[in-house]
Amino acid sequence: MCGRFVSTTSPMDLVELLGVTRWTALEELAPSWNVAPTDPVPAVLERVDKGTGEVVRQARVLRWGLVPSWSKDAAGAARMINARAETVHAKPAFRKAFANRRCVIPADGFYEWVAAPTVAGGKPYRQPYYLSPVSGGPLLMAGLYEFWRDRSVPDDDPAGWLATATVITTAASDAAGRVHDRMPLTISRTDVDAWLDPELTDPAGARHLLHTPAGDELAVRAVSTAVNSVRSNGPELLEPVPDPLGSADGAA
């Protein structure tokens, strides 16, 4: 799964990388080296402009943890941070968004954990690892987004709407597979246009884009257990530490 990731992408990065022409509130989103469930995340998507009828590629801030439009409340969002590529087209919580509301969530890299052996007298702990492209470029994680309305709020109050997202995962390979059996599924740059296209509503056509994860080789390194706390944040979280397992360093 993908339960934490790093996001330091700026609006200008997205303009250059993905051809974004409009963004909403992205300037207010601070870089994060420890994005956790229910945190705000940047996402790139395409929607039809109601005024012009044109499709606009935009970046906006979504809350991580998808809330289906039919949910009675938003309480289960933290359990919907990931959707499995193998079943995303069929699961009731995701299938409507998969057909109509796909997005890309850029990330510098992501974290996974391994149960570490205890030392004499020590307590068991989870050792975090950071996985990121060898080239230093961003991961374009395949995502879905959804809009949910809080019916306890008046219809004309914008505060009653919640925009949320989930990250699609797939079977891990290479370096990622040495740490965890799942990893974020990334969209190749050549497939981004098709993935974001709001006119592609055929689930079979969208599933065709969920192939082998795209992008560079992944490097994996052990990092400080400080990242285990969602209250920890800062670039120091990416500093390497000695690997207690001694087998996860290197590139895919």
Order of alpha helices (4+ residues) and beta strands (2+ residues): beta-alpha-beta-beta-beta-beta-beta-alpha-beta-beta-beta-beta-beta-alpha-beta-alpha-alpha-beta-beta
